[in-house]
Amino acid sequence: METTHPDIFLLNRLKKGDAKAFDTLFRKYYPLLCAYGRRFVCVESAEEIAQDTLLWLWEHREEEIIQRSLVKYLLKMVYRRALNRIEQEQVKLNADTRYYQDILENVLDEADLCAIHDLSRRLNEAIRSLPDTYREAFVMHRFRDMTYKEIAEQLDTTVKSVDYRIQQAVKLLSVELKDYLPLLAFLLAGKS
C-alpha cells in the first residue's frame, strides 16, 4: 500500500515544520494507532504508544524514513513499541514478584526464628517450673529418649509411676504453653 497523495502532501509540509500538517496527521492516525495498539496492551498504554509514535514522527520529520506507506510504517512502530512495553512489564512483574517473595521469605524466616526462640524460652521456663519428680521423668523420656522401664529403673520406681509423672507433666505444660500449641503444631507439621 503506497502512501496516499494527501499523506505525501502532509509529509512534505511536516518536513518543513508545519504544525498544522502534523495536527492533521495526528487526528487522522491517532484513533487507528490506539485501536491497533489496544490489541496488544491496555488502553492507557495503547494511547501512550500512539502519542509517542506520532511525536516521534514530528521529531524525525526532516529525515527520509518512510519509503512506501505512512500507515504501515506507523502501525509497525506501534507494534514494536507494544511488544517492548509487554516485555518491560513482564520484566518488572518478574522482578517485583521475586522481590516480594524474597521479602516474604525473609520476614517469615525472621518471624519463625523469633517465635521459635520465644517458644524455646517459654518451654524451658515451663519445664523448670514442673515439680521435680515430673520434670525428671519428662526430661528423661522426651529429651533423652529413655523408655518408661529405663526411667523406672534409674529412679528406682515403678513403670506405672513414671507413666503418671509424664502424663501430669504433659498436662501442666499444655496449660502453661496453651498459647504456643498452634505454633508448635505448625512447626512440627512443617518438619515431617
MARLUM-655097 format. One record per residue (C-alpha): residue in three letters; residue number from 1; y, z, x; chain. Coordinates in pm, 1 decimal. Layout:
MARLUM-655097
<marvo residu="ALA" num="NUM" north="Y" up="Z" east="X" chaine="A"/>
...
This chain:
MARLUM-655097
<marvo residu="MET" num="1" north="0.0" up="0.0" east="0.0" chaine="A"/>
<marvo residu="GLU" num="2" north="324.7" up="-107.8" east="151.5" chaine="A"/>
<marvo residu="THR" num="3" north="649.9" up="79.5" east="130.4" chaine="A"/>
<marvo residu="THR" num="4" north="840.8" up="-42.6" east="-173.5" chaine="A"/>
<marvo residu="HIS" num="5" north="1173.9" up="-217.0" east="-144.7" chaine="A"/>
<marvo residu="PRO" num="6" north="1370.2" up="82.3" east="-282.5" chaine="A"/>
<marvo residu="ASP" num="7" north="1195.0" up="309.6" east="-28.0" chaine="A"/>
<marvo residu="ILE" num="8" north="1284.6" up="72.1" east="257.6" chaine="A"/>
<marvo residu="PHE" num="9" north="1644.4" up="75.8" east="145.8" chaine="A"/>
<marvo residu="LEU" num="10" north="1642.0" up="457.9" east="118.9" chaine="A"/>
<marvo residu="LEU" num="11" north="1472.3" up="498.2" east="458.6" chaine="A"/>
<marvo residu="ASN" num="12" north="1735.4" up="273.2" east="618.3" chaine="A"/>
<marvo residu="ARG" num="13" north="2010.5" up="483.2" east="457.9" chaine="A"/>
<marvo residu="LEU" num="14" north="1827.6" up="800.4" east="565.1" chaine="A"/>
<marvo residu="LYS" num="15" north="1821.1" up="682.3" east="930.0" chaine="A"/>
<marvo residu="LYS" num="16" north="2199.9" up="667.4" east="914.5" chaine="A"/>
<marvo residu="GLY" num="17" north="2217.2" up="1028.3" east="790.9" chaine="A"/>
<marvo residu="ASP" num="18" north="2284.0" up="952.6" east="424.1" chaine="A"/>
<marvo residu="ALA" num="19" north="2222.3" up="1282.9" east="242.8" chaine="A"/>
<marvo residu="LYS" num="20" north="2220.2" up="1108.1" east="-96.8" chaine="A"/>
<marvo residu="ALA" num="21" north="1930.7" up="888.0" east="15.7" chaine="A"/>
<marvo residu="PHE" num="22" north="1742.0" up="1199.9" east="126.2" chaine="A"/>
<marvo residu="ASP" num="23" north="1817.8" up="1364.8" east="-208.5" chaine="A"/>
<marvo residu="THR" num="24" north="1679.8" up="1061.3" east="-392.5" chaine="A"/>
<marvo residu="LEU" num="25" north="1360.7" up="1057.8" east="-182.0" chaine="A"/>
<marvo residu="PHE" num="26" north="1324.8" up="1432.3" east="-228.1" chaine="A"/>
<marvo residu="ARG" num="27" north="1349.4" up="1411.9" east="-607.6" chaine="A"/>
<marvo residu="LYS" num="28" north="1115.1" up="1112.9" east="-614.2" chaine="A"/>
<marvo residu="TYR" num="29" north="834.6" up="1252.8" east="-395.8" chaine="A"/>
<marvo residu="TYR" num="30" north="861.8" up="1632.3" east="-420.2" chaine="A"/>
<marvo residu="PRO" num="31" north="668.4" up="1663.3" east="-751.7" chaine="A"/>
<marvo residu="LEU" num="32" north="394.9" up="1429.0" east="-627.6" chaine="A"/>
<marvo residu="LEU" num="33" north="361.2" up="1615.0" east="-296.2" chaine="A"/>
<marvo residu="CYS" num="34" north="348.8" up="1951.6" east="-475.7" chaine="A"/>
<marvo residu="ALA" num="35" north="79.4" up="1828.9" east="-713.2" chaine="A"/>
<marvo residu="TYR" num="36" north="-123.5" up="1685.5" east="-426.3" chaine="A"/>
<marvo residu="GLY" num="37" north="-85.6" up="1999.5" east="-213.3" chaine="A"/>
<marvo residu="ARG" num="38" north="-191.0" up="2211.0" east="-509.6" chaine="A"/>
<marvo residu="ARG" num="39" north="-537.1" up="2054.5" east="-484.2" chaine="A"/>
<marvo residu="PHE" num="40" north="-585.6" up="2247.9" east="-158.1" chaine="A"/>
<marvo residu="VAL" num="41" north="-364.5" up="2556.5" east="-167.6" chaine="A"/>
<marvo residu="CYS" num="42" north="-187.8" up="2782.7" east="-416.1" chaine="A"/>
<marvo residu="VAL" num="43" north="127.3" up="2668.6" east="-597.7" chaine="A"/>
<marvo residu="GLU" num="44" north="367.3" up="2860.2" east="-371.9" chaine="A"/>
<marvo residu="SER" num="45" north="207.0" up="2720.9" east="-56.8" chaine="A"/>
<marvo residu="ALA" num="46" north="198.2" up="2367.8" east="-202.2" chaine="A"/>
<marvo residu="GLU" num="47" north="569.8" up="2386.8" east="-282.4" chaine="A"/>
<marvo residu="GLU" num="48" north="649.2" up="2517.7" east="64.0" chaine="A"/>
<marvo residu="ILE" num="49" north="439.0" up="2245.9" east="228.1" chaine="A"/>
<marvo residu="ALA" num="50" north="607.2" up="1974.5" east="18.5" chaine="A"/>
<marvo residu="GLN" num="51" north="951.2" up="2107.8" east="112.7" chaine="A"/>
<marvo residu="ASP" num="52" north="856.6" up="2131.5" east="481.3" chaine="A"/>
<marvo residu="THR" num="53" north="718.8" up="1777.8" east="476.6" chaine="A"/>
<marvo residu="LEU" num="54" north="1035.8" up="1633.5" east="326.1" chaine="A"/>
<marvo residu="LEU" num="55" north="1252.1" up="1843.6" east="556.1" chaine="A"/>
<marvo residu="TRP" num="56" north="1053.3" up="1707.6" east="849.1" chaine="A"/>
<marvo residu="LEU" num="57" north="1129.5" up="1357.4" east="720.6" chaine="A"/>
<marvo residu="TRP" num="58" north="1502.3" up="1441.7" east="728.3" chaine="A"/>
<marvo residu="GLU" num="59" north="1485.6" up="1596.9" east="1076.0" chaine="A"/>
<marvo residu="HIS" num="60" north="1299.1" up="1293.9" east="1217.7" chaine="A"/>
<marvo residu="ARG" num="61" north="1493.1" up="1033.8" east="1019.7" chaine="A"/>
<marvo residu="GLU" num="62" north="1605.8" up="840.7" east="1328.0" chaine="A"/>
<marvo residu="GLU" num="63" north="1251.0" up="785.4" east="1455.3" chaine="A"/>
<marvo residu="GLU" num="64" north="1043.0" up="480.2" east="1364.0" chaine="A"/>
<marvo residu="ILE" num="65" north="738.8" up="663.6" east="1235.1" chaine="A"/>
<marvo residu="ILE" num="66" north="646.0" up="505.1" east="906.7" chaine="A"/>
<marvo residu="GLN" num="67" north="474.5" up="173.7" east="967.4" chaine="A"/>
<marvo residu="ARG" num="68" north="340.1" up="77.4" east="626.0" chaine="A"/>
<marvo residu="SER" num="69" north="360.3" up="319.9" east="335.2" chaine="A"/>
<marvo residu="LEU" num="70" north="600.9" up="610.8" east="296.8" chaine="A"/>
<marvo residu="VAL" num="71" north="399.9" up="770.7" east="17.7" chaine="A"/>
<marvo residu="LYS" num="72" north="71.2" up="751.2" east="213.3" chaine="A"/>
<marvo residu="TYR" num="73" north="243.7" up="894.4" east="517.6" chaine="A"/>
<marvo residu="LEU" num="74" north="386.6" up="1186.6" east="319.4" chaine="A"/>
<marvo residu="LEU" num="75" north="55.8" up="1254.5" east="143.2" chaine="A"/>
<marvo residu="LYS" num="76" north="-126.8" up="1254.9" east="476.4" chaine="A"/>
<marvo residu="MET" num="77" north="127.7" up="1504.9" east="612.8" chaine="A"/>
<marvo residu="VAL" num="78" north="79.8" up="1731.1" east="310.8" chaine="A"/>
<marvo residu="TYR" num="79" north="-298.3" up="1708.9" east="351.6" chaine="A"/>
<marvo residu="ARG" num="80" north="-285.9" up="1806.6" east="719.9" chaine="A"/>
<marvo residu="ARG" num="81" north="-38.6" up="2086.4" east="658.1" chaine="A"/>
<marvo residu="ALA" num="82" north="-251.1" up="2218.9" east="371.5" chaine="A"/>
<marvo residu="LEU" num="83" north="-559.1" up="2222.8" east="594.8" chaine="A"/>
<marvo residu="ASN" num="84" north="-361.0" up="2402.6" east="864.3" chaine="A"/>
<marvo residu="ARG" num="85" north="-243.5" up="2657.4" east="607.6" chaine="A"/>
<marvo residu="ILE" num="86" north="-601.0" up="2715.4" east="488.5" chaine="A"/>
<marvo residu="GLU" num="87" north="-716.2" up="2763.6" east="846.6" chaine="A"/>
<marvo residu="GLN" num="88" north="-430.3" up="3004.9" east="923.1" chaine="A"/>
<marvo residu="GLU" num="89" north="-500.6" up="3206.0" east="608.9" chaine="A"/>
<marvo residu="GLN" num="90" north="-871.0" up="3220.1" east="693.7" chaine="A"/>
<marvo residu="VAL" num="91" north="-798.1" up="3337.7" east="1047.7" chaine="A"/>
<marvo residu="LYS" num="92" north="-558.4" up="3601.6" east="911.8" chaine="A"/>
<marvo residu="LEU" num="93" north="-809.3" up="3710.9" east="647.9" chaine="A"/>
<marvo residu="ASN" num="94" north="-1082.9" up="3741.8" east="911.1" chaine="A"/>
<marvo residu="ALA" num="95" north="-852.0" up="3938.2" east="1140.6" chaine="A"/>
<marvo residu="ASP" num="96" north="-738.1" up="4164.1" east="855.9" chaine="A"/>
<marvo residu="THR" num="97" north="-1096.2" up="4220.9" east="745.7" chaine="A"/>
<marvo residu="ARG" num="98" north="-1205.0" up="4313.2" east="1099.2" chaine="A"/>
<marvo residu="TYR" num="99" north="-900.5" up="4537.3" east="1142.1" chaine="A"/>
<marvo residu="TYR" num="100" north="-962.4" up="4728.0" east="819.0" chaine="A"/>
<marvo residu="GLN" num="101" north="-1335.3" up="4754.1" east="887.8" chaine="A"/>
<marvo residu="ASP" num="102" north="-1260.2" up="4898.8" east="1232.0" chaine="A"/>
<marvo residu="ILE" num="103" north="-1012.3" up="5144.4" east="1084.0" chaine="A"/>
<marvo residu="LEU" num="104" north="-1253.4" up="5242.8" east="808.8" chaine="A"/>
<marvo residu="GLU" num="105" north="-1538.0" up="5291.3" east="1056.3" chaine="A"/>
<marvo residu="ASN" num="106" north="-1317.0" up="5496.7" east="1289.5" chaine="A"/>
<marvo residu="VAL" num="107" north="-1182.8" up="5709.7" east="1004.6" chaine="A"/>
<marvo residu="LEU" num="108" north="-1531.3" up="5764.0" east="867.5" chaine="A"/>
<marvo residu="ASP" num="109" north="-1666.0" up="5844.0" east="1212.7" chaine="A"/>
<marvo residu="GLU" num="110" north="-1387.1" up="6097.4" east="1271.1" chaine="A"/>
<marvo residu="ALA" num="111" north="-1430.4" up="6242.6" east="922.0" chaine="A"/>
<marvo residu="ASP" num="112" north="-1807.6" up="6263.7" east="967.5" chaine="A"/>
<marvo residu="LEU" num="113" north="-1771.5" up="6432.3" east="1305.7" chaine="A"/>
<marvo residu="CYS" num="114" north="-1519.1" up="6677.3" east="1167.3" chaine="A"/>
<marvo residu="ALA" num="115" north="-1736.9" up="6755.6" east="864.4" chaine="A"/>
<marvo residu="ILE" num="116" north="-2049.0" up="6790.8" east="1079.2" chaine="A"/>
<marvo residu="HIS" num="117" north="-1864.7" up="7021.0" east="1319.6" chaine="A"/>
<marvo residu="ASP" num="118" north="-1738.9" up="7230.4" east="1027.1" chaine="A"/>
<marvo residu="LEU" num="119" north="-2086.0" up="7237.8" east="870.0" chaine="A"/>
<marvo residu="SER" num="120" north="-2243.9" up="7338.7" east="1200.2" chaine="A"/>
<marvo residu="ARG" num="121" north="-1993.3" up="7622.4" east="1245.2" chaine="A"/>
<marvo residu="ARG" num="122" north="-2045.7" up="7743.4" east="888.4" chaine="A"/>
<marvo residu="LEU" num="123" north="-2424.5" up="7719.0" east="921.6" chaine="A"/>
<marvo residu="ASN" num="124" north="-2420.7" up="7928.5" east="1239.9" chaine="A"/>
<marvo residu="GLU" num="125" north="-2197.6" up="8187.8" east="1070.3" chaine="A"/>
<marvo residu="ALA" num="126" north="-2424.0" up="8197.2" east="765.2" chaine="A"/>
<marvo residu="ILE" num="127" north="-2737.9" up="8233.9" east="976.4" chaine="A"/>
<marvo residu="ARG" num="128" north="-2576.4" up="8515.1" east="1179.2" chaine="A"/>
<marvo residu="SER" num="129" north="-2490.2" up="8695.1" east="854.0" chaine="A"/>
<marvo residu="LEU" num="130" north="-2855.4" up="8698.8" east="737.8" chaine="A"/>
<marvo residu="PRO" num="131" north="-3046.9" up="9026.3" east="760.5" chaine="A"/>
<marvo residu="ASP" num="132" north="-3222.3" up="9047.3" east="1096.0" chaine="A"/>
<marvo residu="THR" num="133" north="-3577.1" up="9002.3" east="964.8" chaine="A"/>
<marvo residu="TYR" num="134" north="-3479.3" up="8698.4" east="752.9" chaine="A"/>
<marvo residu="ARG" num="135" north="-3280.1" up="8541.6" east="1033.8" chaine="A"/>
<marvo residu="GLU" num="136" north="-3557.6" up="8590.5" east="1287.4" chaine="A"/>
<marvo residu="ALA" num="137" north="-3827.0" up="8428.5" east="1069.2" chaine="A"/>
<marvo residu="PHE" num="138" north="-3594.6" up="8147.7" east="956.4" chaine="A"/>
<marvo residu="VAL" num="139" north="-3484.5" up="8055.1" east="1311.3" chaine="A"/>
<marvo residu="MET" num="140" north="-3839.9" up="8060.1" east="1441.9" chaine="A"/>
<marvo residu="HIS" num="141" north="-3958.8" up="7831.1" east="1164.6" chaine="A"/>
<marvo residu="ARG" num="142" north="-3666.4" up="7589.3" east="1128.6" chaine="A"/>
<marvo residu="PHE" num="143" north="-3535.8" up="7563.1" east="1483.3" chaine="A"/>
<marvo residu="ARG" num="144" north="-3843.7" up="7639.6" east="1695.4" chaine="A"/>
<marvo residu="ASP" num="145" north="-4090.7" up="7457.3" east="1467.3" chaine="A"/>
<marvo residu="MET" num="146" north="-4325.8" up="7753.2" east="1458.8" chaine="A"/>
<marvo residu="THR" num="147" north="-4583.4" up="7783.4" east="1180.5" chaine="A"/>
<marvo residu="TYR" num="148" north="-4589.8" up="8081.8" east="946.6" chaine="A"/>
<marvo residu="LYS" num="149" north="-4904.6" up="8201.1" east="1118.4" chaine="A"/>
<marvo residu="GLU" num="150" north="-4746.1" up="8181.6" east="1467.1" chaine="A"/>
<marvo residu="ILE" num="151" north="-4439.7" up="8369.7" east="1342.5" chaine="A"/>
<marvo residu="ALA" num="152" north="-4654.3" up="8636.2" east="1175.8" chaine="A"/>
<marvo residu="GLU" num="153" north="-4848.2" up="8690.5" east="1499.1" chaine="A"/>
<marvo residu="GLN" num="154" north="-4532.2" up="8714.1" east="1709.9" chaine="A"/>
<marvo residu="LEU" num="155" north="-4355.9" up="8950.2" east="1466.2" chaine="A"/>
<marvo residu="ASP" num="156" north="-4672.6" up="9147.5" east="1401.7" chaine="A"/>
<marvo residu="THR" num="157" north="-4658.6" up="9097.8" east="1025.3" chaine="A"/>
<marvo residu="THR" num="158" north="-4840.2" up="8902.9" east="754.6" chaine="A"/>
<marvo residu="VAL" num="159" north="-4804.4" up="8531.3" east="672.9" chaine="A"/>
<marvo residu="LYS" num="160" north="-4701.6" up="8634.1" east="319.3" chaine="A"/>
<marvo residu="SER" num="161" north="-4420.4" up="8848.1" east="459.4" chaine="A"/>
<marvo residu="VAL" num="162" north="-4298.4" up="8557.0" east="677.5" chaine="A"/>
<marvo residu="ASP" num="163" north="-4303.7" up="8327.1" east="374.1" chaine="A"/>
<marvo residu="TYR" num="164" north="-4097.3" up="8577.0" east="173.2" chaine="A"/>
<marvo residu="ARG" num="165" north="-3841.2" up="8624.2" east="451.9" chaine="A"/>
<marvo residu="ILE" num="166" north="-3791.4" up="8248.6" east="496.6" chaine="A"/>
<marvo residu="GLN" num="167" north="-3759.6" up="8195.2" east="120.2" chaine="A"/>
<marvo residu="GLN" num="168" north="-3498.2" up="8470.0" east="97.5" chaine="A"/>
<marvo residu="ALA" num="169" north="-3310.4" up="8327.3" east="398.0" chaine="A"/>
<marvo residu="VAL" num="170" north="-3301.8" up="7981.7" east="234.3" chaine="A"/>
<marvo residu="LYS" num="171" north="-3171.9" up="8131.4" east="-92.7" chaine="A"/>
<marvo residu="LEU" num="172" north="-2894.8" up="8321.9" east="85.5" chaine="A"/>
<marvo residu="LEU" num="173" north="-2799.3" up="8018.1" east="292.9" chaine="A"/>
<marvo residu="SER" num="174" north="-2794.6" up="7797.8" east="-18.8" chaine="A"/>
<marvo residu="VAL" num="175" north="-2545.3" up="8032.3" east="-181.5" chaine="A"/>
<marvo residu="GLU" num="176" north="-2334.4" up="8065.7" east="133.8" chaine="A"/>
<marvo residu="LEU" num="177" north="-2332.6" up="7689.5" east="204.5" chaine="A"/>
<marvo residu="LYS" num="178" north="-2322.8" up="7559.3" east="-155.9" chaine="A"/>
<marvo residu="ASP" num="179" north="-2003.2" up="7360.5" east="-86.0" chaine="A"/>
<marvo residu="TYR" num="180" north="-2174.5" up="7181.8" east="203.2" chaine="A"/>
<marvo residu="LEU" num="181" north="-2504.6" up="7093.2" east="36.0" chaine="A"/>
<marvo residu="PRO" num="182" north="-2389.1" up="6745.4" east="-81.7" chaine="A"/>
<marvo residu="LEU" num="183" north="-2270.9" up="6662.8" east="270.9" chaine="A"/>
<marvo residu="LEU" num="184" north="-2589.2" up="6799.3" east="422.9" chaine="A"/>
<marvo residu="ALA" num="185" north="-2799.5" up="6597.2" east="178.0" chaine="A"/>
<marvo residu="PHE" num="186" north="-2587.9" up="6284.7" east="253.2" chaine="A"/>
<marvo residu="LEU" num="187" north="-2619.2" up="6328.4" east="628.9" chaine="A"/>
<marvo residu="LEU" num="188" north="-2992.8" up="6389.5" east="610.2" chaine="A"/>
<marvo residu="ALA" num="189" north="-3038.8" up="6089.0" east="379.3" chaine="A"/>
<marvo residu="GLY" num="190" north="-2844.6" up="5867.9" east="622.4" chaine="A"/>
<marvo residu="LYS" num="191" north="-3070.2" up="5966.4" east="912.0" chaine="A"/>
<marvo residu="SER" num="192" north="-3401.9" up="5873.9" east="751.7" chaine="A"/>
